[in-house]
């Protein structure tokens, strides 16, 4: 999980890059923070999708097999 301080720093660097530009060190920091943000986002999205159960109007489980397999695999590990 990304801390509020890291999110604040991402926003600061983004604003600075659009106005006056970043130093080499700041650009490296921005790349690192963005990478961490994307990893956190993807992990959260993956967890959300794995916990979704799709039902048709008649109440039948129509969750895609790929999601069911991912859920089963995750819980077996």
Number of C-alpha atoms within 10 A of each C-alpha: 11 12 9 9 9 15 14 11 15 19 13 12 19 15 13 13 15 9 9 8 13 17 10 9 9 14 15 12 16 20 13 12 18 15 12 14 18 11 14 14 14 11 13 13 11 13 14 10 14 17 12 12 12 12 11 9 7 6 8 9 11 11 13 10 9 10 16 17 12 16 16 12 10 11 8 7 5
